[in-house]
Amino acid sequence: DRGIVGLAAIDVNCEAVTAPLQALAERVATAIPGLNGYFGIDYIQAAAGPIVVEVNPRVTSSYAGLRAALELNAAEWVLAAATGGPAPSKKAHRGQAVRLNLDAP
């Protein structure tokens, strides 16, 4: 809009978790000391594979669609991991893609 780039929508859980994406997440977690819990990785899907644009060591906008997309509460999982508690039960499901429209009234 007038030469300004803005974020209008986010698609959550729209890509299958492939071996290259799993490896990317593991490399990012290993490369940044102290990174744990919930973090967001913004990437571009290139022909040669995913390319990291930025890593957000915090809850990001996409978190708002995570529960609907995956049918789980990510905060429960993070708290369980941080406290050494048992992981919450995970329902058997496929999940679904969810679009968050950020510029909608």
N, C-alpha and C positions, 0 to 999 in steps of 0.2 A: 504494500500500500504506500504510494508516493515514495518508493525507494527504501522503505523500512520493512524488514522481515519480521514477522510476528508468528506466534504459535496459535493456530486456530483450532486444532483438534489433535488428539492423541489416540492411536489405536493400541489397545492393550491386549496381549496374548494373541497377536495376529500372525506370528511366525512360530513355526514348530521349533522346539528345542532340538537342534541338530548337534552332532558331535563338534563341528567348528564353533558354534555358539557356546556350548558347554566349556570347551577348551579356552575360549576367549574369556569367559567369566572367571575361570580358575586362574588364568594368567594375570588378569587384572587384580584379583584378590591377593595373589602372591606378590605382585610387583609393588603394591602400596602397603608399607608397614602399618599395622594397626587397623587396617580396613576389615571390618566385620559387621555382622548384622545386615540391615537392609541398605543397599546402595543401588544407584541407578547407573547404567552404562548406556550412553547415547552412541550409536554407531551407524555407519553407512554400510549397506550391503553392496559390496563391489563384486565384480566378476571373479577376482582373486580371493574373495572371502571378506569377512567383516573387518571394518577399519574403525577403531575407536576415535570418537570426536571428543568426548569428555566423560569424566566419571564424577558422579555426585554422591558424596558419602553421607547421604541423608535421604529422607523420604522425598520423592519427587512428585510431580503432577500426576504421573501415571498410577501412583498408589491409589488414587480415588477410584479407579476402575478395577483394581486387582481382585477385590473380594468377589465382585460380580463375574469377572473373567475366570477365576480359578476355583471359586466356591470354597475359599479358605481365608482365614484371618492371618495375614502375614505378621502382624504385631505379636500374635500368640507364639508363632514360630521363633521370632527374634528373641522374645522374652524367655522362652524355654531354653534356647541355646545359650543366652547370656547367664542364666541362673543355674544351668546344669540340670534343669527339670526335664521331664519326658516330653517328647514332641507331641503336639496335638494330633488327634486321629485325622487321617486324610481320607476323605471319601473317594471311592472309586468313581471317577468321572473323566470326561474328555476335556472339559473346560470349553470356553467359547471366546470368540473375539468380542471386545467391547470398544466402542468409539466414544470418547469424551469430547464433546464440542465445547471448547473453551470460550468462544466468542458469542455463544448463543445468549439471548436475553433471559 
